[in-house]
Amino acid sequence: MSQLEYIIQQVINAVSLGSLYALVAVGLSIVFGVLKLTNFAHGDVMMVGAFTTVLLIAAGMPFIPAMICGIAASAIAGFLIERIAYRPIRNAPDVTRLLTSLAVTYILENLGILLFTSSPRNFPLPDILNSSWQLSGGAITFTNINVLTVALTFVSLIGLGWFITRTTIGLGMRAAAEDMQAAQLVGLDVNKVIIVAFVVASAYAGLAGVLWAAQAGVVQPQMGFTPLLKAFVAAIIGGFGSISGALLGGYMLGALEIFIVAFLPDTVVPYRDAIVFALLIAFLLFRPGGLLQPNREIKL
Amino acid sequence: MRIPLAIAAAIVLAAIVAFGAPHVVGDYFVRVLLLIALNSILVLSLSLSNGFTGVFSLGHVGFIGAGAYAAGILSLTVQQKKALLPHLPDLLNWFSLPFLPATLAAGLFAAILAVIVGYPLMRLSGYFVSVATMGFLIIVNVVLINASDFTRGARTFTGVPLATTLPWVIGWLAVTLLVLSRLVYSPFGRRMKAVRDDTIAASAVGISVLRARLLAFVIGAFFAGVGGSLYAHYLGSFSPNTFYFAMTMNLIAMLVLGGMGSLSGAIIGVVCVSILSELLRGFERGFTIGDFTVPALFGASQIVLGFLFILIMIFRPKGIMGDRELTFGLSRRSANHNHKEGKDR
């Protein structure tokens, strides 16, 4: 295997992983942008989507409709979480809201354990998605699910871009993210905007959850936890609350992780997550606004 | 130094419970009592930064884990070290510390770690500091899993002598409570609360925000390390994931339920959550009423706790106690005591 082929293979891996991180981070950033809420429950909304998809496939539904139902289930879960848990504490201090989202996480995860036990289940991926492409004599390989992940990320993000720049409610979301009070003063229906933001973000979580589980090959109640933490890092690197920032952060994080695994010595590789979270802390300290909002002030 | 009557009475009462309980009630209740006292130490140490200083750390369990492993390594016997940790550096493998020095060393280790971590991080506020300290917890977890020369990695760390008895835990709880109550209700404690209530106003009147936060963080970490050592010597064997998000969530639930600005509230929170979990755990295993059998529902108790938590956040965000204290007449005496000392200086 030549050096070049090795590098191309790693670029493919980085784009595939980065797409997943970007999808999760975009959802987190939408919620944070509008509500200034660090939504820990986002990972569990992913889990809802993934489990729904798996159960429907097991019941005989083809992959694509099952995935769409999974995304819908996540969107409904997000809607319910906002109505039941987050709306009553919308104006409470940061910490109260953060704690509430932790409690929602705790409930959903344990509900998952109660219903499905904590042992992992296989993700029944159709053969066509599992088949792999072999280029230059097997030195470069990737599967159709990798292709699907990258394609869906691009398509869904183009859709999101259209939504937030061309529709009234999307523009309202951006206005609310900019300045909630001013948006309210000019007659924006805040409840509607927040609900839409939550549903959109949760649908993204659902899509990310299905793709994540499909790539991992398994689903389990705690599956949302790792992607959530990674997406926090991605969103903060890019600029928390900014959608393009989340996208940039997601791909950068994917590239960094693959770089550590592929090119650094074996003694360093197990510390990958420690390096990633040290980077998170460094960003919070020195550039809390992330790459795209360098002038945001540090709040003492 | 003259010890006020009420404090003496409290010490005697604690001693009676600590030494007498095992003779009066069964093993199960002794274990529940021990866990309540142990968790009280952990939640009190958490309340210093999260409750009184307004720095909501999600990384506290990182210090508990660091303390547990530090104490565990120090108190293994030399033969056990050779068998279980063959690659331990020479500096550590030729001796074995008794329980008390190992616990103190664990506290100091956690405190030093807190100085290193807190010096940069205590500049952050709000969700920034929560997310950053969560990053610290994850880093600790990754290091514990991978530094297998010291920790046996993801495998169970075992062989720690089961030295944690009820008198030890109650003794440490008394020390924690004494130190924290002196600290929180001192001029320094008022600085901490000023930083929490209005950071900008506090710094405008000349309070060093960083110093107040850092000191609270470091002292909290010391007692977290001590609690970690007690936990290690209670469990005997544990793994890196013992000290991770589940424990974090549990301690935060106790703190928030009891009230974040109150020492007695912290203990009340621990007692309530512990009793509730014990009751729910019995319920969770499944039971039979007449012909009707309720199957085992694992995870149900956490779901109930989670809903309770959300209800508290919505309807009583300051917890059971809020800022109030339950003092049993102890406070005025100790307040006078402080006042006198202040004049002497």
Interface residues (C-beta under 8 A of the other chain):
Chain A: T38 A85 P88 I89 A92 D94 V95 T96 L98 L99 T100 L102 A103 V104 Y106 I107 N110 L111 G112 I113 L114 T117 F225 L229 F232 V233 I236 P270 Y271 D273 A274 F277 A278 L280 I281 L284 L285 P288 I298 K299 L300
Chain B: F56 P120 L121 R123 L124 S125 G126 Y127 F128 S130 V131 A132 M134 G135 F136 I138 I139 V142 V143 I145 N146 T199 I200 S203 V209 F245 M249 I252 A253 V256 L297 F298 G299 A300 Q302 I303 L305 G306 F307 F309 I310 M313 I314 P317
